[in-house]
Structures are given as structure tokens and as C-alpha cells.
């Protein structure tokens, strides 16, 4: 079994991009920020004073 390195991932992502990554096309066409108010209202955020991991960006979660 071969262990893959970071450069392998970069090469693979470049190849997918060169072939026409549909996620890149969709990201260029759609302004996802117009959807931000919907998940911001729906998601309850915990009290950040207690510490912990910062929440993921809701638009990023919506996109993928």
C-alpha cells in the first residue's frame, strides 16, 4: 500500500480542476452569500464564552 503525500493531493485537485470541476463552476455562477440569512436564523449558536471550537461557516456547509 502506498502512502500519499500532500503534493499528491495538490496534483489530483489540479487535474480535477483542469477537467472542469463542477463545484468550481457552480461557485463562480452562484452568489451563496444571499442564502446566509436562512441558516443564520435556523442555527443556534452556543455561548462562546465557555470556549470550544469555533462553529463552521453555515454558507460553507450549505455549499458542500
C-alpha positions as CSV (number, residue, x, y, z in Angstrom):
1,X,0.0,0.0,0.0
2,X,1.4,3.4,-1.0
3,X,1.2,6.4,1.4
4,X,0.1,9.6,-0.4
5,X,1.6,12.9,0.4
6,X,0.3,16.5,0.2
7,X,1.7,17.0,-3.3
8,X,-0.3,14.1,-4.5
9,X,-3.5,15.8,-3.3
10,X,-2.5,19.1,-5.0
11,X,-1.8,17.2,-8.2
12,X,-5.2,15.5,-8.0
13,X,-7.1,18.7,-7.3
14,X,-5.3,20.4,-10.2
15,X,-6.3,17.5,-12.5
16,X,-9.9,17.7,-11.4
17,X,-9.9,21.5,-11.9
18,X,-8.3,21.1,-15.4
19,X,-11.0,18.6,-16.4
20,X,-13.8,21.1,-15.3
21,X,-14.7,20.8,-11.7
22,X,-18.5,21.3,-11.4
23,X,-18.1,22.8,-7.9
24,X,-15.8,25.5,-9.2
25,X,-18.3,26.3,-12.0
26,X,-21.2,26.4,-9.5
27,X,-19.2,28.6,-7.1
28,X,-18.4,31.1,-9.9
29,X,-22.1,31.3,-11.0
30,X,-24.0,31.4,-7.7
31,X,-23.6,34.1,-5.1
32,X,-24.1,31.9,-2.0
33,X,-24.0,34.9,0.4
34,X,-27.6,35.6,-0.5
35,X,-28.5,32.4,1.4
36,X,-26.7,33.5,4.6
37,X,-29.8,34.8,6.5
38,X,-31.6,31.5,6.3
39,X,-29.0,29.3,8.1
40,X,-28.1,32.2,10.5
41,X,-31.7,32.2,11.7
42,X,-32.1,28.5,11.8
43,X,-28.8,27.5,13.6
44,X,-28.5,28.1,17.3
45,X,-25.0,29.1,18.3
46,X,-23.6,28.1,21.7
47,X,-22.2,30.6,24.2
48,X,-18.7,31.2,23.0
49,X,-17.6,32.5,26.4
50,X,-17.2,28.9,27.6
51,X,-14.6,28.2,24.9
52,X,-14.6,25.4,22.4
53,X,-14.2,25.0,18.7
54,X,-15.4,27.9,16.6
55,X,-18.5,27.0,14.5
56,X,-18.2,26.1,10.9
57,X,-19.4,28.8,8.4
58,X,-23.0,28.0,7.6
59,X,-22.7,29.1,4.0
60,X,-19.7,26.8,3.6
61,X,-21.8,23.9,5.0
62,X,-24.6,24.8,2.6
63,X,-22.4,24.8,-0.4
64,X,-20.9,21.4,0.1
